[in-house]
């Protein structure tokens, strides 16, 4: 089977089954697992499917591009960022994740230009903080991911392993009692997990639309969170687990 035909067959299987495993495709198509992995990498780069651990899932499960996400619940994100920025007032080092709410936090830091170290692999955040004279901006490097406006990959992983932070602000695609904190993007999720492990204080910034929603990839457990900054009080099982995990919830002013 030619390369083009094989990749078309992989896409057909993904469309039909929504998710596929490397081993299964290797057996069905009569090629090595390494060949299948290379095919999946190529198809992922073209946006035709999403590479996940051990296989691939349909591209329809991917998050919308960064610029599109910035307009979703924009006011709530601004309010959350305002509240979150207060938590970092005494920090010497701050990690800002890839999310659009983290970008809003960066804008507030830029406005006051404090003497603080900020580490981020988000290109919009880096751009927002570049004009600051006092902020010490640290960029971990890595491959530029244009559609997501971010840096990622092995070089970013290696750099992050040697960095530690007083406080880190993390977004998510979903947060639920049973699945914890979840994301869609595998590259960014891996960096986020590394950063969270190196934070003295882990802060999740998420508006209420992320509650009781589960994305593809596990990012953290509820027990890993020190704080949640949001625009509405969580309810039900999620609220109970947050309380039992001693996660401090900060609700933006005027919301209940």
N, C-alpha and C positions, 0 to 999 in steps of 0.2 A: 504494500500500500504506500502510495506517495505521501510526502509530508502534508501537502494541501488537503488531500483526501482524509488523512488521519485526523487532522485538526478539525475538519468539518464534522467528522464522526464524533469527536470529543464534544464539540458544541451541541450536536444533536442530542447526545446523552445528557448533557447538562440541562438542556431545555426540557427534556422529557422527565428527568428524575429530580431536577432542582439542585442536586448535589451528587458528586461522584468521588470515588476513591482512586488513588493512583494504582493500587494493586489490581483493582477490578478492571480498570481501563487497560492495564498492561496485559492481562490475560485475554480480554475480549479482542484487543487489536493486534495481539501477537508481537509486541515490541517490549523492550526493556522498561523498567520503571523509570530509569534515568531519562529515557527518550520522552516518556509521558510528562515528566516534571518539566523538561525543557519546553515542550509544547504548551503546557499550562502557563509557564512564565511568559511566553510570547503572547498568548491569548489574553492574559491578564494585562500586559502592557498596552495592548490595543483596546482595552476596556470591554472585551467581549465576554469575559467571565471574571470571577474573583478567586484568586488563589488563597486557599486556607491550608492549615496544617493537615497533611495527608491527602489533599485532593483539591477540589474546586467547587464553587457554588455559582448559581446563576447571577449574572451581572445586575439583575433587577434588585438584588439584595444589597447593592452598594449604596452608600450614602450619596446624597447630592453633592456637587462640587462646592468648594469652600465659599465662593462668592455667593452662591445661591443660599447657603445656610446662614449667611450673615443677616439676611433680611427676615428670617423666621423668628418670631417673638422678640423683635429687636428691643422694644422698650423694657421687657422683662430682663433681658440680658444686661442692659445698661444699669438697671436698678440693682441687679445681683452683683455686678462688677463694683458698683459704688460701695455696697456693703462689704464685699470681699476685700477690697483694698484696705479697709480699716484693720483687718486682721493681720496685715503685713507691716503695720506701722513701725514695729520694733525689730523687724527682721534685718539681718545683715546679708542674707542671700535668699533669693526668690526663684523658684522654678515656675515658668508659665507654659502650660501644655499647648497643644495644637488648636484647641477649640476657639470658636468665635467669641465665647464669653471671656476666655483668657485674653483675647485681643482687646476687649473692652477694658479689662483690668490694666493692660499695658498702656492704654490711652490715658488712664487716670494717673498711672505712675509717671508718664511722660509730662503730664500737666504740672506736676509738683517737682519733678526732677530731683528726687532725693539721693543722698549718698548711699547707694545700695547696689549690690551685685544682682543682676538679673540674667538667668540662663534660659534660653529657648531655642527650639529648632523650627519655630514658625516664622516664615518669611514676612508676613504682615506685622507680626510683633517686633521682629528685628528692625524692620523699616520704621515703625512707629517710635522706637527708642533710639535710633541712630542720632537724631539731632540733640539728644540730651547731653549736657556737659558733665553732670555729676554721676549719672547712672553708669555703672561699670557693666557693660554688655558682654556676655560670653556666648559665643555661637559654637556649638559642638561639631559643626561640619557635617559632611555626608553628601549624598546624592540629592540634587534638586528634583522635587516632584511637582511639576508645574501645575497639574490639575488641582492639587490639594494645597498649593502654596507652602510647601514644607520641605524640610530636609529629613532624610532617613537612610536606612541601610546599615551595613556593617561598620562603616566609619563612625556613624553617629552612635551606634551601640558601644563601640570601644571607648569613645570619648566620655559617654555618660557613666561608664563604669568607674571613672575616677573622680566624679563630681558628687558633692553632698550639699544639701540645702536645708536652711532653717524651716522653710515653708514652701509647699507646692500647691498650685491651683490646677485642677484637672476637670475637663469636661467629660461628657459621655454621650453615647447614643441612647442609652437606657439604664435605668436602675430599678431593680425589683428585688423583693424579698428572697425569692428562690434562686435567681440567677446572679444576684449581686450587680456590680457595675459592669456594663458591657459596651463594646464598640464594634464598628464595622471594618475599619482599616487595619489590616494586619501589621503593616510596617510601623504606623504611628502607635498602635497598641503596644507593641514590643518596647518602644522607647518609653512610653508612659509607665509601663510596669517597672522598668529599670529606675526611672526617676522617682517613682513613689517609694520604692524600696530604700532610697537614699534621702528621703525627706523626714525631718523630725516631726513635722506636722503636715498631714495630708488633708487637703480641703477639696471637696467635690463641689463644683459650681454647676447647677442644673436647674432649669425652669421646670414647672410642673408637668409639661408635656412629655418629659422623659420618665415620669413615674410609672411603674408597673409595665414598663416596656423592656423587651429583651432583644438585643442585637446578636450578631453572629459570634463574637469573640469575648471571652471572659477577660476583664481588665483587673478587677479587684473584688474582694468580698466586702460586705457591709462592715465587718469587723475591722477592716483596714482603715476605715475613715475616721478622722478626728473631728471633722466639721462638715456640715452640708449647708451651703448658702443657696437659697431658693426663693421663689416668689410666692409660694403657697405651702402651708403645712401639709406634709405627707399624711396619708390616712391608712387605715387597715393594717394588714400584715407588715407592710413596709415600715410604717410608723412604729409598730411594736418592736421590730428588729433593730431599727435605728436607736430606739430608747434602751433596749437591753444591751446594745453594743457600746453604749455611752458616747454616741456620736452627738455632738452639740449642733443643734439646728438653728440657723440664723435666717429668719424670714424678712424680706425687704419691707421697709416701712409702709404701713397702710394696708398690708396684706394679712390675712388670717388663714 
